[in-house]
Amino acid sequence: MSVASVSKKPRKPQSKYESDFDNYRLNQDFGRLKDMLKQSNKSNVTFTNLLEAEILIEDFIVEFGITNVLKAKQELSSVEQLLLSSYNSTLNDPKKASLHTEALMLLCKYKYLIGDHSAVDKYFNNQRIIQLAESTKNARILRLVAEVFTISGMVAEKTPGVNMKTVMSHYSNAAEFCLQYLKACDSRTFNTSNGISSASSPLVTKFLEHVVQRLPALIIKNETVADAVKLLRRWLLSDELKSSSKLKMILVRQLGEILLRMVCDSTYEKIPASICKFRTSVASMRSSKPLSSPPLPFLPSNRIEEVYLLLLIEECLASRELVLDRDTDCSPLVLHSINCEIFALDLLSIAFLQSNQFSFLTEAYERSMKASFDQACLWHRFALTLTSAGKYDRAIQVLKQCRNLLSQDASICMLISKIALQHTNDYQLAIDEAEEALKLWGAGDDYMKARCYMLSGVGHALTSQSLYDQSMRTKHIQIAIEKLKRAHSIDSKDEKIAFNLALCLSITRQLKSAREYIKNNTCHLESQFLLILLLSAEKKNAEAFNLAASLCEEYLNNTWLLLVKVMLEELVKGVEKAISSIKDLAIVVRSKIDETVDIEDALENVQSNPYPESSVVATSRIEQALSDVASSFDYNDKMNSSSSSSMQAHIWILLSELYLKLGRVQEARACSTEASELFPVSHQVFYLKGLITEHCGDLELAKEMYLNSLAINPSHLLSLHHIGAILEKQKDYEMAEKVLREALHYNPYFYQSWQLLGNVLQNKGDVNDASRVYLTAIELESTTPVQSFSTIDWCL
């Protein structure tokens, strides 16, 4: 009697005992299976031996995996005898053909685990296994069949001389039986009367994981990437995969990684619309309620959309599968789920960092924190993502938590110090963290100790610039110079340390010493930029202009370098030439503003059209536009700033000033109008209007404009200076002196205010004070660059 003929007989309904066995074997509940074996009378020796061998094999795979051959030979020494006993006792009994084939397949698994690959080929009977698979709907048997075909493919792959098509054929059969197993699990009914239910998600063994990962890789290697993509899409779109989130996560990750790394936009093939139309019609047929308009599944229109959709699904699946139980028995599951989450976040980071979509990453890392609160690496990446997203205060708080987990890691203290210096302006925190990092390094790496001294020095320098009291300013700038010199003595070849020390010396007008420290930094752009300002401070404007021109040829899109070149060109070649050059600068800035990022549109489409089966797609929203707040702009914005909008404001102001110098008020007004359209509430716009009005002689209206500018930015130096000039013209010397001294508190190196203060004091009759002020103005004028030294960013 054949296996097929046996299968045609009507099956007897399972007893509670048999149903229990079947459910426990399917879910690999070894503890309960062992208890049931102890309670049974063991009258069926063949079945008992088979079950004991199966428990030993599956228990070993869960604990040690499928590649530990030496351990398998030690732990599974009794398995072969049990399986051979079952195999031989069912060899000639047609009624036990299914048990015989099970024993055959378990022998294949056992022989593979102990590394006896030749025996695997001996026991692998392709035809008999396929007959059993075709004649059964038992999910456990289908899983075992899929595993055996996987094992056969793994053995064939390791055998020299075997055709790769044979290997892929075995893997293809394994994959098809895997899908049948998932379908059988999906269609199983729960035995609620016995209080037993199958797992909500089918068990995915290591052999099944191997086949779904290995087959696409072999197709890529031996056929084409497009064939692998089609296969993975077919699997993902199959109904059988609905119930297995683990396999879905593996396949989604594979397809996303292939599209991200191995497919370009020109070779990308869209998902055929016919597939999704068919799936929609099937869904409407299966629905219990008639659908007037079946929901259309989302079809990615390009590679970027599909990559982001896949990676978002993978991350959400991984986040949903995180194990929150902190019991020691669950520690392997917790570790595995955290590793899956980390892998998903890694891929998501690779994709989203290319398009600066940090808001998505921030939300993804935040979701992962619910089960990974003790993972320092995730806290660290979360902080970096928050920093990239511009959420600096929160990034510092996250880094402090990371520091609690890694109390001896000085690099975290240094990172906190950098963020505090560059973004939050919490200079005292930056200094404290740099000093703490210095203690942690101890007698360690000199390079890192030098960087700690550098961070502390820059913190003191920035503190000096933020203080109002002149004595405290002097104190902190001296400490800054000492710290930076200490850093330079430890690591004299560090370009950043040399640059920061030179900048600190430049601010205190020690120009020759500053040039000595950066004279060898020929490949460091910031140092060369500082050298241009130093040359202009020494009144070597032609030399500074030539250096700026040569750097502009090398760094074509550096707008701040172009701006300083225009300022120097005015001094060297005249106003008319500077006006023509500033138009070239405007073209560069406009090209930056007009750049479009297609990736935002892709993310919008992914967000607005959810994946057909997924409640798992991230619900985060995309930030559509990042606009610059006009009131945040300062005339002395940092030269290294990348804000195109801020640069536009500087261009209009400079162009307006150049036109005023030529007496062309109409053109200056046009510049003012353009600037006000961009930034209607910016202090720069009011300052520019005040310049034009003052040039026309309306001092009261000009003063009102300058006061409006100060209402937005009370520390705007140029507005204070011009108010002092107007008050001096109106002979209000007391108020003019007060305003000018206020301006000099903000910047004691602004020689124009010193000169104007001398005029005021002379008009008041304070000749001696006026003489001292004039001498200060002359001294500062001889060392004043074309643009303030404070406009250069500190290099961290």
KAJO-V477084 format. One line per field, one symbol per residue. ss: DSSP state (H for helix, E for strand, L for the rest). psi: psi as a letter, one per 30 degrees, with the letter a starting at -180 (. if undefined). burial: + if it has 24 or more other C-alpha atoms within 12 Angstrom, else -. Layout:
ss->???
psi->???
burial->???
This chain:
ss->LLHHHHHLLLLLLLLHHHHHHHHHHHLLLHHHHHHHHHHLLLLLHHHHHHHHHHHHHHHHHHHHLLLLHHHHHHHLLLHHHHHHHHHHHLLLLHHHHHHHHHHHHHHHHHHHHLLLHHHHHHHLLHHHHHHHHHHLLLHHHHHHHHHHHHHHHHHHHHLLLLLHHHHHHHHHHHHHHHHHHHHHHHHLLLEHHHLELLLLLLLLLHHHHHHHHHHHHHHHHHLLHHHHHHHHHHHHHLHHHHHLHHHHHHHHHHHHHHHHHLLLLLLLLLLLHHHHHHHHHHHHHHLLLLLLLLLLLLLLLLHHHHHHHHHHHHHHHHHHLLLLLLLHHHHHHHHHHHHHHHHHHHHHHHHHHLLLLHHHHHHHHHHHLLLLLLLHHHHHHHHHHHHHLLLHHHHHHHHHHHHHHLLLLHHHHHHHHHHHHHHHLLHHHHHHHHHHHHHHHLLLLHHHHHHHHHHHHHHHHHHHHHLLLHHHHHHHHHHHHHHHHHHHHHLLLLHHHHHHHHHHHHHLLLHHHHHHHHLLLLLLHHHHHHHHHHHHHLLLHHHHHHHHHHHHHHLLLLHHHHHHHHHHHHHHHLHHHHHHHHHHHHHHHHHHHLLLLHHHHHHHHHHHLLLLLLLLLLLLLLLLLLLLLHHHLLLLLLLLLLLHHHHHHHHHHHHHHHHHHLLLHHHHHHHHHHHHHHLLLLHHHHHHHHHHHHHLLLHHHHHHHHHHHHHHLLLLHHHHHHHHHHHHHLLLHHHHHHHHHHHHHHLLLLHHHHHHHHHHHHHHLLHHHHHHHHHHHHHHHLLLLLLLHHHLLLLL
psi->kleeeeffkkkkkkleeeeeeeeeeeghieeeeeeeeeflfheieeeeeeeeeeeeeeeeeeefaggieeeeeefhffeeeeeeeeeefgegjffheeeeeeeeeeeeeeeeeggieefeeefjjeeeeeeeefglgkeeeeeeeeeeeeeeeeeeefkkfkkfeeeeeeeeeeeefeeeeeeeeefkkkifefgkklkfkkkjleeeeeefeeeeeeeeefcleeeeeeeeeeeefkfffefjfeeeeeeeeeeeeeeeffklefgkklkkfeeeeeeeeeeeefkfkkjejkkklkjkfleeeeeeeeeeeeeeeeefgkjfkgkefgeeeeeeeeeeeeeeeeeeeeefffghifeeeeeeeeeffffhfgjeeeeeeeeeeeeffgieeeeeeeeeeeeeeifgjffeeeeeeeeeefefgieeeeeeeeeeeeeeebgbkeeeeeeeeeeeeeeeeeeefflekeeeeeeeeeeeeeeeeeeefeiffjeeeeeeeeeeeeeggieeeeeefgffhfgjeeeeeeeeeeeefggieeeeeeeeeeeeeeiegjeeeeeeeeeeeeeefleeeeeeefeeeeeeeeeeefkkjfeeeeeeeeefjlkegkgfkkgllkjekjkkkeffkkfhlkfgkgjeeeeeeeeeeeeeeeeeffgieeeeeeeeeeefeeifgkfeeeeeeeeeeeeffieeeeeeeeeeefeejfgjeeeeeeeeeeeeeggieeeeeeeeeeefeejfgjfeeeeeeeeeeeffgieeeeeeeeeeeeeeefgklfkkfffkkkj.
burial->--+---------------++++++++++++--+---+--------++++++++++++++++----++----+--++--++-+++++++++-----++++++++++++++++++++-+-+++-++++-++++++++++++++++++++++++++++++------+--++++++++++++++++++++-+---------++-++++++++++++++++++++----++-+++++++++++++++++++++++++++++++++-++----++++----+--++---------------++++++++++++++++++++++++++++----------++-+++++++++++++-++--+++++++++++++++-+++-+++++++++++++++--++++++++++++-----+++++++++++++++-++++++++++++++-++------+++++++++++++++++++------++-+++++++++++++--++-++++++++++++++++-+-+++-+++-+---++++++++++++++-++++++++++-++----+++++++++++++++---+--++-++--++-++---------+++++++++-+++++--+++++-+-------+++++++++++--++++++++++++++++++----+--++-++-+++-++-+++++++++++++++---+--+++++++++-++-++++++++++++++----+-+++++++++++++++++++++++++++--------+--++-++--+++++++++++++++++
